[in-house]
């Protein structure tokens, strides 16, 4: 469905995979819920904005990681 991305971790004996969300919006919603119980509690808008400012660098890093991987695979 294109929601998760599978990343293989290189080990000596066993193939291990790590999964992460492709969509930053879904990832941020799951992060807020896991860390702060966002769906059960009322989290102020200012707190959500502050948390998003902290996490935005992570999402930009993943974007450039995928972009560089695509450009390297075309060469």
C-alpha positions in Angstrom: 0.0 0.0 0.0 3.0 2.3 0.2 2.5 3.2 3.9 5.6 1.6 5.3 9.2 1.4 4.0 11.3 -1.7 4.7 15.0 -1.2 5.5 17.3 -4.1 5.7 19.8 -4.0 8.5 23.0 -5.8 7.7 23.9 -8.6 10.1 26.4 -11.5 9.8 24.0 -14.4 10.1 20.4 -13.2 10.0 18.5 -10.8 7.7 16.7 -8.3 9.9 14.4 -5.6 8.7 13.3 -2.3 10.2 10.1 -0.6 9.1 9.2 3.1 9.2 6.4 5.2 7.9 6.7 6.9 4.5 4.3 9.7 5.3 5.6 12.3 7.8 2.0 13.2 8.7 1.2 9.6 9.8 4.6 9.3 11.5 4.0 12.5 13.5 0.5 11.4 14.5 1.8 8.1 15.8 4.7 9.8 17.5 2.4 12.2 19.3 0.1 9.4 20.4 2.9 7.1 21.6 4.8 9.8 23.5 2.0 12.1 24.7 -1.3 10.2 24.4 -2.5 12.7 21.8 -5.7 10.9 20.9 -6.8 10.4 24.5 -5.8 13.8 26.0 -6.2 17.4 25.0 -2.7 18.6 24.0 -2.4 22.4 23.5 -1.8 23.6 20.0 1.4 25.4 21.1 2.8 22.1 22.4 2.0 20.4 19.1 3.8 23.2 17.2 6.8 23.0 19.5 7.1 19.2 19.1 6.7 19.6 15.3 9.5 22.1 15.2 11.7 19.6 17.0 10.8 16.7 14.7 10.9 18.6 11.3 14.6 18.1 11.0 14.1 14.4 11.2 11.6 14.4 8.4 13.8 16.6 6.2 16.7 14.2 6.8 14.6 11.2 5.7 13.5 13.1 2.6 17.0 13.9 1.5 18.1 10.3 2.3 15.5 8.9 -0.1 16.3 11.6 -2.7 20.0 10.8 -2.6 19.3 7.1 -2.7 17.1 7.5 -5.8 19.7 9.7 -7.6 22.5 7.2 -6.7 20.6 4.3 -8.0 20.0 6.0 -11.4 23.7 6.4 -12.1 
